[in-house]
C-alpha cells in the first residue's frame, strides 16, 4: 500500500485540488468487490452479483475510487471470468456512481444465469428466464450505476456467440450453431444478421427488443425476431417439444422454405410462420396427402390475447392454423399453468365456401366434410410413438391430461366413406359429443342408423361400446373381422352393450340381436384376483322362426397354465 497525503488533515480527501493531495494505491489479491452494495438497493430488488478472486490495483485519488486492470470471477457464476475490468466511482462525496467497463468470457449458461439473477432480468422483462444454452461466449459490459438512485442504471454490452446452442423456452425448438453478436442496453437489444441451424435447416434472422417501460406508453418488454430459413422433416421429428407437429412429421419427408416472426411477451413466445410447403412430402390420411412438388400454403399464428394481459387476468393465447381451404383450426388456451390447457376451439376440415366451424363458448367444435375420413389412420398419426403399446399407456399420451382438451367435444362429420375401429361406413352423417374419454353420437349411414357411445381405452380397461341401432347391415368380410377380433388377447377387446332391432348379415335378415360383454382388465384382477378375461354374458338373436341364446369366455392364452 502506498500513501501520499499533503495538506490540512481536516480537509481530506481534498475535493479541491488546490487545498492538498490525497492518494492511496494498493495491489489487491484474492479480493472481493461489491460494486453495488446491498444497502444501495431496495430490500426486495435482485442483487448485482459481486466479484470474487479479484486481482488488480485499488486507487483512492482524492474523492474518487478506482479498480484498475482487474481480473476476477463473478460470484455464484464462477465460470464467468473477467479478463480485464476497470471500475471507478468518480466522486464518493457527491452523487456517487459506479462506472464499470469489463471484458468477460465463459459458459453461456452462466451468462444467462447472471442476467436472470441480476436486475438485468427485470430490465428485459424476464425474456430469458426459461432460456438454456451451452458453449462459451465472449462478453463486453459497461455499467453506470448511480448509488443513490439505482433505478437509473445505464447498461451497454455485447455478447459474441461463435456457434452456441440456445433454446429460449421449453416450447420453442433449439437454435444450434448460433453465430452472431447481440448488442444490448437498458433500453433493449439488437441482433443483426445472426445465423443458426433450426429444425434441420439453415436460418438467418434479425432481432430487436425493448426493455420494460421503455418508450411512450410501453407497459412491458417487446421482443421480436424475424427469420427466413428452411426446415426438414427429420428436423421436425427431432423437435420433441413441438408435440403434435413432431409426431405428424413421422409421416413426412424432404424439406421446405419458410418465413417466421417470433416475439416474446410476459416471457411467453408469440409465433407466426408461413410456408408453401413445396419440397415437403406428406404421407398423411386424406385430405392432407401431398407430393413433394405440390404447393400447399400454410399459416400458423400463436399470440397472447390482449385482454388477458390486464391486471388480475390469467394469461391466455390464441393458436390458429390454416392450410389453404383444406383446414382451419383455432384454440384459445389458458397458459398461466405449467402446461397450456384448451378453453375452447374450433376445427374445420374440407368445408364448402361459406361454411365455418363456429367457436363455442367452451369446448372444441369440429365440422368435417370429406370424401373419405379414416379415423383409424388419424389415430395412428396422432398417437404416441411405437414405444406406447398398451391401451392404458396410449391413454397417458393422446387421451390424457391437457392433451385431451385439444380433441373435439362437439363433432359433426359428413363423409362419403368413414373408417372407424376397422369398419367402413358409407354416406355417413354423424352428430356427436365427447366428455372425457366418452364419445356419444347419432349416426346415419348406408349400413346403420342409431345411437352409439364409445369409451376410449384407459385406466378403466380396454374401452366400451354402447349402441342402440334401428338397423345394421354387415357385409361379406364381417365374419373374418369377428374371427380376428376374437383372436386378440382379452386386454384389447372392448366391453359391449349392443341392441340392433334389424340385423342384416351377408344379405340375410337375422332379426333382433342383443350383445352384452365385459372385460376383466388389470384393475379388476388386482382387486378380485383371477386372470384377464372377456366375458360374453349375453348373445341373443331373435327371429320370427327361432331364438338363439349363447354365452362365452375368452382368456389370455396359457393364463390358466401360468397360474
N, C-alpha and C positions, 0 to 999 in steps of 0.2 A: 504494500500500500504506500502511495506517495501523497504527501500533503503539501499544499502551497497556500498559506494564509497570510494576507498582508492587509492591515487596516484596522479600524476600531472593531473590537470583538462584538460589541452590541449591535453592529450593522451587518454581521454575517447573515446571508451569503452574498451581500453586496450586489443587489439587483442593479444599482447604479455603478457602472464600471469605474467612474471617477473616484469613488469612495474606497476602493480596495480590490483585492483579489481573493478568490476562494476556489480552489480546485483540488479534488481528491480523485486519484486514479488507483485502480486495483485490478489484478488478474483474478478472474473467478474460475474455479474448478469445481465440477460436480454440484453446481448451484441449482437453485430453483427460482423461477421468476413468474409471479402472478401479475401479468401486465394489466389486468383489470381486477382489482381486489373485490372480494365478495361484498364488502361494505359499500362499494360504489354502485351496486346493482340493487334492483328491487328484490324483496325477500323471495318471491316465487319465480323469479326470472332464471332461465338456464344460464349456467356459468360459462365464461370463456375458459376452455381448457388451458391450464397453465403449462409451463415449460419445465422440464427436468433435465438433469445431467448437463447443465449449462456450462459451456466453456467460452470465455470471452473477456472483454475489457469493460469494466464498470467505471463510469466517469461521472462525478458531480462537478459541474462547472457553473459557478455562481448558483442561479436558481434552476438550472437545468439538470436533468438526469439522462445519461446515455448508456446504452449497452452496445458495444461495437464489435463487429466481426465475430459474432457469436455462432456457435453450433450448439444444438440441443436436440432433445426428443420431446414430443408432445405428450404430456401426462395423459394416461389412460389409453393412448394410441401410440405406443412406443415404436410401432413400425414406421411412423412418420418422422423422418429425420430432417432437421433444419440444417441445410448445407451451409447457409450463410444468412445471418439476420442482424439487422440493426434496429434498435428501438431507442426512442427518446421521448422525454417529457420536456418540452422547451421551457416551461415556466411552472415550477412546483408551487409558487406562491399565488399565482393568479390564473384562473380558468385552466387548470391543469388538463392536458390532453395527451393521450398516449399515441405516438406515431410509430408504427411497426412496418418494416419492409423486410420480407423474408422469401427465401427460395427453399423449397422443400422437395423431397422425393420419398415415395413409399407406396405401400399397398393401396389400391383404390378403395378396398373395403374399409380401411382405417380412415381415409379421407371422407367417405360417406358417413362414417360414424362421427367424425369431427363436426360435419355440417349439421347432422341431426341432433347432436348433443349440445350444440352451442346456439347462441342467438341467430346464427345463420339459418337455422331450421325455420324459425318464425319469419325471418325476412323473405324466405322462399315459399312460405305458406305450406311447409312440410311436403313439398312436391317429391322430395327424395326419401320420405320416411320409410317406404317399403322397397326402396331400390337396393339391389345387390350387385356387386361387381368383383372381378378378380384381375390379377395382374398389377404391375406397378405403373405409376404415372408421375409426371413432374408438375409441380405447383408453384405459382408465384402469388404472393399475398401482400397487400398493402392495407393497413388499418389506421384509421384516425378515430380515436375513442375519447370524447370529452368525459372526464371522470365525474363531473358534476351534472351531466345530462347524457347518460349512456345511450338513451333512445335516439340520439342524433349521430350515432356511429356511421362513419363513412367506410366503405369497403371497395376495394378493387383487387381483381385477381385473375389468374388464368389456370386452366387445367389442360395439360397436353397429354392426350391419350394416344399411345403408339400402336394399339391393337388389342384393347381390352374387351372382355365380355361383360355386358351390362344388361340387367333386367330391371325396368323401372317399377313394375308391380308384379305380383304373382300371376295376375290375369293377362299380362302382356308378354309376347314372345321375347326370347333372348336376342339381343343385338350382339353378335360375335365379331371379333376382329375389328372393333370400333376404332377408327382413326380420325382425329380432328382436334381442334382447340376450342375450349369453352372459355369465353371471357365473361366475367361476372362483376357485379357491383351490388350495392344495397338497393339499387333501383331495378335490378333484373339481370338477365344474362343473354348472351348471343352465341349461337353455334353456326358458323358459316361453312358450308361445303363439307360436311362430315361424310364419311363412308363406312359401311359395315356390311356384314352378312346377316340376312334376316330371312327366315322361312325358306332356307335352301338357296337363296339367290342374292345378288348384289343389290344394295340400296344406297342412294345418295339422299341426304336430307339437310335442310336448314332448320334452325330452331331459335326461338326467342321467348323470353319470359319477363314478366313484370312483377316486381315484389308486391307483397300485400300492402294495400293502402296507397300505392304509387299511382299518380295520375288523378285527374278530376273524377270524383265520384267512384273511384275504384274501391270495392269492398273486399276484394280478395285477389290472390295471385292469378295471373292469366299466363298460361304456358302453351305454346303451340309449336309443333313440329310439322313440316311439310316434306313429304318423301315421294320419290319415284324409284321403282325397282322392279325386280322380277321375283316370283316365288315358284317353288316346285312342289309337286305332290308329296315327295319324300320329306321336304321341309315342313309341310303341314302335318304330316304323320308324326314327326318328331316333336312337334309343339304340343305336348300333352295338356298344357294349360288352356288350350283352345277348346277342349272338351268335345262337343258335338262336331265341330269342324274337323278336328283331328281324326275322329272316328270315321267320318264320311270320306276323308282323304284316303282311307284304306282302299277305296274303290276308284281312285284317280291315278293318272299318270301324266307325265310331261310337266309343263310349266306355263306361266302366263305373266304378262306385264300388268302393273297396277300403279295407281297413284293413291296416296293416303294423307290424311291430316290427323294428327294425334295431339290432343290437348289434355291438360290436367287442371282440374278444379276441385278444391277441397281434398286434394290427394287422390282423386278418382280419375281414371282415364276416360277421355271422350274421343271417339274414333269415327272417322269417315273413310271408307275405302271404295274405290270404283275400279272396275276392270271389265274388259270384254271377254275375258277367259279364253281368248284364242291361243291355242297351243296346249291347253289343258284338256285331256280326255276324261270324261266322267262315265264310269260304268255303274250307273245308279238306276234304280227302277224308274219306269215312266212316271212323269214326263221329263225326267232330268238326265236321260242318257244323252251323251254328247260326244261326237268325234272331235279329235284334237283341233282340226282346222275350222270348226264351226264357231261363229261369233255368238256369244250369249251374254249380253250386257248385265252386269251385276252391280248393285249399290248396297252398301252396308253402313248404317249410322247407329251410333250409340252415344247419347248425350244426357246429362243430368237435366231434370225438369226444373225450370227456374223457380216455380212456386215452392219446391222442396228446399230451396236454399234459404228461405225465410227463417228467422229465429223460431225455435221450438218445433220445427218440422223435421220429420225423418227424411233422409236423403232418398230420392227416387230417380231412376233413369228410365229412358225410353230406348229400346233396342228395336231396330227395324231392318228388314232385308227385302229387297225387291229383285226379282230375276225376270227381266223382260216383262211379258204378261203371263208368264207361267206361274209365278208365285209372288205373294205379298204377305210378309209375316211381321207382326208387331207385338212387342211385350212391354208392359210398364212394370218395373221391378222395384222392390224395396232393397236398397243396397246399404242400409245402415248396419246390418249384422255382419257376421263372419262370412256368410255366403249370400249371394243375391237370391231373392225369393220373388217369384212372379205374383203380382197382384191381379193383373188382368191382361188379356192379349187376344189377338185375332190371327187366324191363319186362313188365307185364301189360295187355292191351287186350281188352275185350269178354268177360271171363271170367264164367263162371256162378258163382252163390253157392257158396261153399265152395272154389272154385278159387283158386290163387295162383301167382305166378311166384316160385319159390324163389331166394333169394340164394345164388349159388355161392361157393366159396372163392376163385376167381379168374375173371376174365372177366365177361361180361354175358349173362344168360339172358333170353330173350324168349319169352313164351307169348301167342299171339294167336288169338282166336276171333271171326271176323267173318262177316257175311253176304257182304260184298264187301271184298276187300283189294286196293287199287290201288297196287301198289308203285311203278309209274312216276310216278303223281301225287305220291306222298310224296317220291320222289327229287327231283322238281322243286321241291317246297316246301322241302326241307332243303338243296338245293344253294345255292352262292354266287349272287349276283345275276347279271343278264344279261351283265355285262361278262366273265364267265367263258365262253369259247366253245369251248375245245378239251378233249379228254379229259385231257390232261396237266395243263392248268390246273384242271380240275374236281377232279382228284386232289389238288391242293395245297390245296383247300378242304375239302370234306366227307370225303375219303378220304385224308387225310394227317396225320402228326404226332399230337398228342394228341387232335385231333378224332376220329380213327379209333377211339380207345378207348371212345367212347360207343356204338358200334354193337355189336349182339349178336355174341357168339362161340358161343352155343348158341341154336338157333332152333326153335320148334315153332309151326306155323301150321295152323289149321283154317279153311277158308273155303268158302262155297258157290260163290264166284267169286273167282278170283285173276287179277290183271292184272300181268304182268311182261314187260319187254322187248317190249311191244306184243302179247303173246299172252294170250288169255283161256282160263283153265282152270276147269273146274267140279268141284265136290265134291272139294276138294283137301285132302290131308293131307301136310304137309312136316315132316321132321325133319332139321335141318342144323347145320353148324358153320361158323365163319369163322376163318381165320388170315391176318392182314394183309388184303390185297385179294382173297384166295382164299376163295370160298364153296363148300361141299360140302353136298349134300342128297340124301336119298332122298325121291322124290316119288311119290305115288299120286293119280291124278285120273281123271276120266272119259275124258280124251283120251290119257293116257300113264301109264306106270309104269316106274320105274327109278332110276338114279343120275345126278346132274347135278353138274358142277363149273363154276364161273364165276369168272374172274379179272377184277376191276374194271379199267376203263381206267386207265392210269397211265403212269409213265415207261417201262414196257416195251412200250407200244403201245396199241392200241385194245381190248385185252381178249382173252379166250379162253374158248370154251365147249367143255367136255368132257362127253359124255353116253354112257351105255350103257343103252339102253332096251329092255325086252322088247316094248313096243308103243307106237305113236304114231299118233294119228288126227288128220288135218289137214282142216279144213272148207273151205267154198266160197270164203272170202276169202283162202286161203293163197297162191294163185298171185299175186294182186295184191300181197300183202305181200312175197313174194320179189322181184318186179319192183321194188318201191320200195326194198328193201334194196340191190339191185344198182345202182340209180341213184345211191346215195350215193358220196361220194368214198372212196377206199380207207382213208384215215386213220380212218374211223368204223366200218368193218366189222370185227367181231372175227375172230380165228382160230378154226377149228372142228376138232374131232376127235369125230365123232359116229358111233355104230353103233346102228341100230334093227333089231331082229330081225323085227318085224312092222309094216310101214308101211301105213297106210290113207289114201288121198288121195281126197277127194270121194266116199267110199263104195266106192272100188275098192281091192282088195288089191294092193300092189306088192311084197310080199316083204321081203327084207333090203336095207338101204341103208347104205353107208359113205361118209362125207364127211371129207376131210382138206384143210384150207386154212390158209394162213399169211398174215400181214400184214407186209409190209416197211415198217415205220414210219420215223420221222425218225432214230431212233438207229441203225438198220441202214444207212440211206442215208449217214449221216455217216461210218460205218466202212467200208462197202463201195462206196459210190457208187451211181449209178443214180437211179431215180425211185420214188415211192411206188407200191406195187403190192400187190394182193391176189391170191395165187396159189391156185388150186384144184388141188391136187396129185392128188386122188382124188375121183371121184364114181361110185361103183359101185352099181348096182341089180341084185339077183339074184332072179329068179323061176324057177319050175319050167320055164317055157317058154323063157326067154331071159336073157341077161346084158347090161347096158348099162354101159360104162365111158366116162368123159369127164374132161377137164381143161380149165382155162381161166385167163386172167389178166385182172384189172381194174386199170387205171392211172388216175392223175389226168388229167382232161380236158386236152388240149393239152400234156401233160407232155413228149412227145417233140418237139413243135414248139418248146416253150420252150427245150429243150436245144439 
